[in-house]
Amino acid sequence: MPKLYFDSRRYADLPLHYGKVPPWLAERMRLLGGAIVESIVQEYGKSAVLTKLSDPFWFQAFGAVLGMDWHSSGITTSVMGALKGAVNYRSNELGIYIAGGKGKHSRETPAELLRFSNRTGLDGNELVRSSRLTAKVDNNAIQDGFQIYMHSFVVTTEGEWTVIQQGMDGSTGMARRYHWHSETVQSFVEEPHSFIYGKNQGEILNLTDKGAVAAKSGILGLVSEKPSVVIPEVQRLILPAHHELKAEDVNLKRLGSVLAVAHDKGLRDFESLLLLEGVGPRTIQSLALVSEIIHGTPSRFKDPGRFSFAHGGKDGHPFPVPTKIYDDTIHQLQTAVEKAKIGFSEKSQAIKNLHLVTQIVEQQYVPDEDLFDKAIAKERAESYRYGGRTVMGKAQPPKDDGQLSLF
């Protein structure tokens, strides 16, 4: 039985992080995550939500914009928990349902899928089969040392699905996240994943590799399915072990253009942003990054740490979560979504324009060498003004309460 290597292009390090999300952040994650999903459905359709969730680069950026630790394994369980709370009670309206979760909740997936199928007329048994096969493949067919402990199954009323599950290796302090998307799965036993997230640890047993047909024929009995190479070409995303966010972890040109649009009064006078008049520059900064999460193309998410400049991180990296700004971002996005439902899409368009404007500025923008350090220093110094919080407590005014300027 051959031992096969994973292709290194599918890997990224995910350091294991423990602990719970504090209630003050969990509720905000639910509200903002729900508003972002609804915005995507409204603008691009429910299938686009599943496509984005199956992209680990986008997923990590999404978790960062929600205020989670930008590089850790905790993003997976926390984001999916928040989305399940936000989406399921409105599944009839959104046409999306999330089953499963972490630990004991993962074992409830079959029953949850059958209940959803009874309401929608989908083939519940087929969905349950897909759920079980994805778990079996990642736990047994791929013997990489990671034990699956979290399984989320996201399905639409049309039966399209995405699976996000995560395994852990306590001996190395690392996690590996597995992404599946039904639109790219032509065989459960031959290269079915949209992406696999994890640290390359050398030689492993991978029965889903297209070169393992002979080996798996006597094990799975499913080699009659037509072979298909379905994993797209992607660049490798390596998430570092260091907890703090560093300048080399982000695209400074893209970060700088966001900060310029938000904080440079001249740039904020773009005609396309006039409908956001009255929204403060710090909220514009957050909305610009949220706009990119909703409207950005896949190539925009190669540096997920950049999105933590929307709402910081619960552990204080790169700065405390600015709860007042977070709440204003939620309010602005929810208002835009609700107005669009009754035919007034101007505010939604204005938020979309934030992303377009930052791309225009980015073309000519040249960041200062100290932009990153200045931006973090400003956020930390002014954190108390914005209701900054971490798991350790509330931000306090610095001894020198002077205003810092970026531009």
N, C-alpha and C positions, 0 to 999 in steps of 0.2 A: 504494500500500500504506500504510494508515494507521499512524501512530505513536500508541501508546496509553500511558496512565499506569497504573501500579499503584495500587490503592486504598491510601491511606496507613495504613489500619487494620491492614495485614498486616506492618508493618515494625518492625525493631529493629536498632540498630547492634551489630555484632560486631567489635570491634577484633582485627586479626590478631596472634596471639602465636606465637612460635616456641620451639623447645626441646623436650626430651623429659621425660616424667614419670619421676622417679627410681624405681628398683626398689622402695625401701621403701614408696612410696606406691602404685605400680602394683598390687602384690600385695594391698594392703588394699582398693583400689578393686574389684578382682576379687571378693574375698570378700564385702565389704559389698554391692556391686551385685548379686551373685548371690543373697544372702540376701533383699534387698529384692524382687527379681523373684519368688523362690519364695514369699515372703509374699503378694504380690499374687495370684499364681496360686492359692495355697491359699485365700485369702479371697474373691477375686472372679472367678477364672478367667483363662485365658490371653488371652482377647480384651481384657481390661482392661489388660494389659501393653501391647498394641499401641495401644490408645486413648491411654494416657498418653504413650507415646513419640511419638505424632503431635502432641502438644500442646507447642509450643516453650516455653511458660511453665513447664510441669512439667519438661520436659527440662533447662532451665537450672537450675532449683532442684535437680533430681536431681544434676547435675554439681557444684553447690556443696556439697551435703551429703556428697559423696564426697571433698571436699578439693581440688577443682580451682579455678583462678582463676574467681571468680564471674561475670565478665562477658565472658570472652574466647572467641575462636573455638576455642581448644584444647580446650574442653569437649567439642565434638562428636566429634573423633577419639579422644580419650582415653576417654570414656565408652563409645563403641561398641566400642573395642578391649577394654576391661575386660569388658563384657557378653558379647562373643563368646567370650572365654576362660572365662567363668563358666557360660554357658548351653549351649554346643554339646556339651560332653562329657556333658551330662545331658539332651540334647534328647529322648531317648526318654521320660524321666520327666516333663519339663516340657511337652513337646509344642510347643516353640518352637525355631527354628533361625535363626541369623544368618549371612548370606552377605555377601561383599564386605569393604570397608574402605577404607583410604587408599592412594592411588597404585596400585602393582602389584597389591595385594590386590583392588582394585575390579574388575580385569580377570578375576579368578578367579570372579566371581559366577555366570556361567552354569554352569560346571562344578560348582560347589558346589550350586546349586539342582537340577541334574539328579541328583546323587548323593542329595540329600535326598528328591527325588521318587521315586526308585527304591525307597527304603526305606519310603515312606509311601503310595504309590499315587496321589499327586497328579499333575496334568498338568504335567510339568516344562517342556515347550515353552511352555505358556501363562505360567508363572511367569517364564521367561527373557524372553519377549516383554514382559511387564509391566516387568521390570527395565530392559530396553533402551529402552522407550518413555519411562519416567520420566527416564532420563538424556538422551535425545534432546530431550525437551521442554524440560528445564531448561538444556541447553547451547545448543540451536539455536532452538527456537520462542520462547524468552524470551531476547532478546539484550540483556542488561542489563550487560554488561561483566565478568561473573563467569564464570571458567572452572572447571568441575566438576573437583575432584581427590579427592573422597571420596564413596563410594556404599555404603551399607549397606542390605541387604534383609532384613527380619525377617519370618518366615513361621511360621504355626502348622500343625499337622497337618491342620487343616480347610481350609487354603488361604487364610486371611485373611492379609493382609500390610500392612506399613508400610515405607516407604522414607524414609530420612534421608540427604540428600546435601548437600554443601557446596561452594560455589565461592569463589574468591578473586579480588580485584582488587589486584594488587601495587602499582599506581600510586597507589591511595588508602589502602592499608593497611587495607582492610576485607574482611570475609567476608560471605557470604549463605548462610543455611541454608534448605533446602527440605524441607518435611514432606509426605508423602503417606500416605493411609490408604485401603485398598481399599474399605472400607465406605462411603466418601463419593465415590468415583470412579465416575461414570457415563459419562464420556467423557474420554479421554486428551488431547483437544485442545480442550476447553472448560472452563476454570476447574477443573482437577482437584485442586489442592493443598488440603490441610487448612489449611496456613499457609505463608507465606514469611517468612523472617527476614532482614532486611537494611536497610541505610540507603537511604532514598528519595533518589535522585540525579537526579530529574527525568525527562525524556522518554526512553522506551525503546521498543523494538519488542517487543510481547507478542502473539504469535499465538494464545495461549490465552485471550485476552480474548473474552467472548461477542460483542463488537462486531466481531470480526475474521473473521467467517465467509467473507465474499467474498474476503478476502486469502488465507486459508489453503486455499481450495478448490482453487486451482491449484498448491499446494505439497504438501499432505499427502494430498489425495484422500480425506479421511475425514469430510467434512461431512454424510454421510448418517446419522451417529450422532445420536440424539435430544439436543437441547440440554438442559443442566441446570445450574442454579446451585447449586453444592454447597459453597461456602466459607461457614462460619458467621460471624456477626457477632462480632468480637473487638475489644478495645481495643488500642491500639498500645503496644508495649513498647520503650522506648528505653534501650539500654544505653550508658552514658557512656564516654568515652574514658579518663577517669581510672582508674588502676589501683586506688587505695585505695578502700575502702568507706566511704561517708559516711552520716550520719544520714538525709539526704534520700533515700537509695537504698532504705531499708527502712521497713516499717510498724512504728513503734515500739510501738504498742499490742499488736500480735501478738508482737513480740519480747519485750516486757516481761512478758507473761503467761507465756511459756515460761521466762524467767529466774526469775520469781516461783515458779512451780510447782517448779522444780528447786532453788532456793536458799533459799526461805523455809520453814523447818521446819514452821510451822503448816500451810501449804498442802500440804506433802508428806505430811500425815497423812490425806489423803483415803482413805476405806475402799477405794476402787477401785484404789489403788496399793499396797496392802499386800503383794501378791505380788511386788513389786519391792523388798521390804525387804532391806537389805544392799547395795543398789546406791547408790553415792555420788551426791551432787548433780550433779557435773559430768557423769557418765554419764547421769543422768536428763535433763539438758539436751540431750544429743545424741540420746537415744532419743526425746524428745518431738518433735524435728524430723524424725527418721526416721519416726516414727509418722505425722506429717502427710504425708510423701511417700507412704506406703503408703495411708493412709485419707482424706486430705484431698480436698475437692471442687475443681474447676478454679479457682474464684474465690480459692483460698488461695495461688495461685502468681504473683500479679502483681508480687511483689517478691522475685525469686530470690536476691538478695544476702543476705536474712535467713537463708537456710539454710546459709550459710558459718559461722554461729555454732555449728554442730554440730561441725565438724572443721577450721575455719580454711581456709588455703590454702597451697599449696606455695611460693608466693612471699612468704609472710608477711602477706598481706592477707586478712582483717582481723587475723589473728594466726597464728603458726606452727601446723602440724598437731600436735595433741596425740596422739601415737602410742599412748600407754597407754590413753587414753580411746577412741580409735578401735578398738583391739583389744578392749576391754571391750564396746563397742557391738556389734561383730561377734559376740562370744561370746554376748551376751544374745539377739540376734536369731536366730542359728543354733540356740541351745538351744530357743528358743520354737518355731521351725519344726519341729525334730526331735520335740519332745514332742507337738506337734499331730498329727503323722503317726500316732502310736500312741494318739490319743484324749485326750491331756491338753492341752487348749487354754487352760488358765488363764493361763499366762504370755503367750501371744499376746494374750489378751484384756486383760491388764494393760498391755501395750505399746499396744494400741489405745486403752485408757482414758486414756493420757497425752494423746493428741490431744483427746479429749473433755473432759478436765479443763481443759486450757489454754483451750479455747473457752469454758468456763463462767467461768473467771477473767477472760478477755478482755472479757466483757460489761461488767464493772464497773471494769476496770483503767484507771488514768490514769497514764501514764508520767511520771517526773520529766524535766525539761528536759535534765539531764546524764546520763540513763540510758545513752545510747549510748556516750559517752566513758568513763564509769565502767566499763561492761562490757568494752570493748576494753582499757582500762588494766589491769583485773584479769586478763584472759586473758593479756596479754603479760607481766605481772609474775610470774604463776604458771606460765607455759608450761614452764619447765624441770622443774617438779614432775611434769608430765604427759608427759614425753618429747617436748617440742616440737621440731619439725624443719621446716626449709625446704630449698630447693635450695641454699642457701648454707651450711647446716650446722645443728648442734644449738643449741637455745636455752640461754642461760647465765643464772644467777641475777642479778637486779638488785643494785645496790649496797645499796639499802634493801630488805631482804627482809621487809617488813611485810605482814601479811595485809590484803587489801582486802575490803570488804564492799559488797554491792549493796543488801541489805535489813536 
